[in-house]
Each structure stands twice: as structure tokens, then as C-alpha cells.
Amino acid sequence: MPNFQESATAVASYQEKRDQPVKYLLRDGELVDYDDARLHVLSTSLKYGVGVFEGFRAYWSEDEQQLYAFRVIDHMKRLIDSMRVVEIDGPQDIEELSEQLLGLIRANGLRSNLHMRAQVFVDSKDGKPEDTGPSTVFMAAIPMGNYFGGTGLNVQISSWARLSDRSMPPRVKSIANYQNGRLALLEAKRNGYDAALLLTEGGHVAEGAGYNVFMVRQGRLCTPPATDSILEGITRDSVLHLARTELGLEVDIRPIDRTELYSADEVFVCGSAAEVNHVASVDRTAIANGQAGEITRNLQELYRQAVIGKVAADRNWATPVYAS
Ligand SMILES: Cc1ncc(COP(=O)(O)O)c(C=O)c1O
């Protein structure tokens, strides 16, 4: 078995080597060869950056010899919401989309931690920007380990503002939105940081290039509101639930100033790929002693248990992929 504690870079090369081969992807519900999942170069999606997607994970439980897919229904719901907002015609049956994804994993016989993607593109030939169809749905499930390599992140507040609901709705998981986070990440890497956080046009903390943010300050867990230019993360929602029900914490959902992060006791980011990862410094200001704080560590552990259905089992977040 591969070692899934490897770094993000190592994971990329692992995929290239395909030690555990991913034979199929899914196109409109049909299995297609991994190397044969194509989109026309003159499609509306490639010409104008029109498309929506979801990224989610599945976790292998060695004890149970079972793979659990995390919050698949909620991700498919958000995919359909995204299609509605950016006006892409596409499938509307959440259960069917979810079953297709689980079927893809089974067809590939994958039994390890996975990252999955569901993507909807407008595949009109010689497409116009306003085309809403015909759409094509691709799904992929690929082995993936830690996104950040499990260490504390040195984060830069970006000079790029997070896009806003007046221009490119951030609550939509649209491929075009990712240019914004990409610019922030490139800037951060150029300046020697691991990751970027972006502020809203109005100067409040919004989110990162692929993750939401929380801080603990004056003993209270806080995260920006859905109206402060964020993707309404499913991991954020899971963390809010775990903090309230398992740790008995009250959470403040309120605007956060940049300098509140500098004086926070704990800061962490979260997302399906990023999971729950602590922030060691913001703009070179160390958060506490640079180590993960107690609330972050508790939430990390609860999240690890929740993704395999051991915590918050009543929420039915973790779907077994294989018949037991
Ligand atoms: C911009 C952005 N914010 C937040 C998140 C976290 O969202 P989720 O927890 O639903 O994966 C993501 C993850 O894809 C993202 O791309």
C-alpha cells in the first residue's frame, strides 16, 4: 500500500506513476478510459471558462476494510446549486449522481484515501459565451494523501481581493473563480509562504485559495459569515457542527479583521482537500507558538473520526462504498 502521509508534491508524482492504476473516469454516467476523457477545444467551457465542479474525499478504514465517501449528497446538492446560479443545463438527480460516483470507485476497485471530482462543462462546439448546454458531466476518483503535508502553514494575506457576489459569486464552485485564488497562491509562493488568505473588497477576512478559515480569539471560535465572499464550505459546516455538538462551543459567525488573526490564539483552515490544517503564522506573525492549539487539535481528531462515520454518525455523512 502507498504511504498516504506523503507531501502534496509526492502525491502528484504518485498519480503520475499510478501505482494503483485508475482505469476509468465517468462521462455522463458511462465509464471511459482515463486517458480518453476529452472536451472539445472550441467548447464554451474551454473558450470562456464556463463550468462548475465539486471536490470531495473518501477515506479508507483499515479496521473495517471499508471505504467511506464523505458528504456526497451535500456535494452533489452544491453542484446543482452552482449549475443554477451560472446557468448550465445539467442533471438534477442528486441520488443518481451520487450513485454514479460510488459506482465509479467500485469499477476502479479503489481501496485507499481518495479525492473525487464531479465537473459539469458546456460542450457546445464553436460555443458562444451564453450557451447553457449541451452539458457534459465528468467524474473522477483518484488516490490522494495529505494536501498540505500535515504541517503548520505560513500564510500570507494576499494583495488580491477575494472576488465578490457583485462580480463572480464566490458561493458558486465555478472553475473561473479559481483564477482569483490561483493569483493569490502564486503571489504567496513567490514570497516564500505556503498558502494565501484573501480579504473581501471591504477588507474583512474572507477565505483561502481552496479552504475556509477559523480563528480562536479571546476563547471564542470564529469564522467569517457566508456573506463575506466565501464558498460556503461543507467542511466549514462539518466543523461548525462538531464544535457545537462534540465540544459544546459557541461559535461566532461574524466579520473578522486582518489584525484579529495576528493576535488570535489559534488559526486553522479547512476544506475537503485541505481537511483541518493549522496555521503557524500569518504575514510572518506567529500564531501562539506556531503549534496547533487545543481546539484545532480536537477538531482535527473529531473530523478524522467523522469522515469514517465514528463521530456524528446520526448525520449519515460517511457513506460506505462497498457492500460489507
Ligand atoms: C475557494 C474555496 N473555499 C472553501 C473551500 C472549502 O469547501 P469544502 O469544505 O466544501 O471543500 C474550497 C474547497 O474546495 C474552495 O475551493
The ligand as a Tripos MOL2 file, in Angstrom:
@<TRIPOS>MOLECULE
LIG
   16    16     1     0     0
SMALL
NO_CHARGES

@<TRIPOS>ATOM
      1 C1        -12.4400   28.7110   -2.5310 C.3       1 LIG1
      2 C2        -12.7730   27.6040   -1.6070 C.ar      1 LIG1
      3 N1        -13.2110   27.8770   -0.3680 N.ar      1 LIG1
      4 C3        -13.5250   26.9010    0.5100 C.ar      1 LIG1
      5 C4        -13.4040   25.5690    0.1730 C.ar      1 LIG1
      6 C5        -13.8080   24.5100    1.1470 C.3       1 LIG1
      7 O1        -15.0110   23.9330    0.7060 O.3       1 LIG1
      8 P1        -15.3890   22.4470    1.0600 P.3       1 LIG1
      9 O2        -15.1950   22.3040    2.5200 O.co2     1 LIG1
     10 O3        -16.8230   22.3350    0.6670 O.co2     1 LIG1
     11 O4        -14.4990   21.5750    0.2830 O.co2     1 LIG1
     12 C6        -12.9450   25.2290   -1.0980 C.ar      1 LIG1
     13 C7        -12.7910   23.8270   -1.4330 C.2       1 LIG1
     14 O5        -12.9660   23.3510   -2.4690 O.2       1 LIG1
     15 C8        -12.6410   26.2650   -2.0190 C.ar      1 LIG1
     16 O6        -12.2120   25.9810   -3.2470 O.3       1 LIG1
@<TRIPOS>BOND
     1     1     2 1
     2     2     3 ar
     3     2    15 ar
     4     3     4 ar
     5     4     5 ar
     6     5     6 1
     7     5    12 ar
     8     6     7 1
     9     7     8 1
    10     8     9 2
    11     8    10 1
    12     8    11 1
    13    12    13 1
    14    12    15 ar
    15    13    14 2
    16    15    16 1
@<TRIPOS>SUBSTRUCTURE
     1 LIG1         1 GROUP 0 **** ****
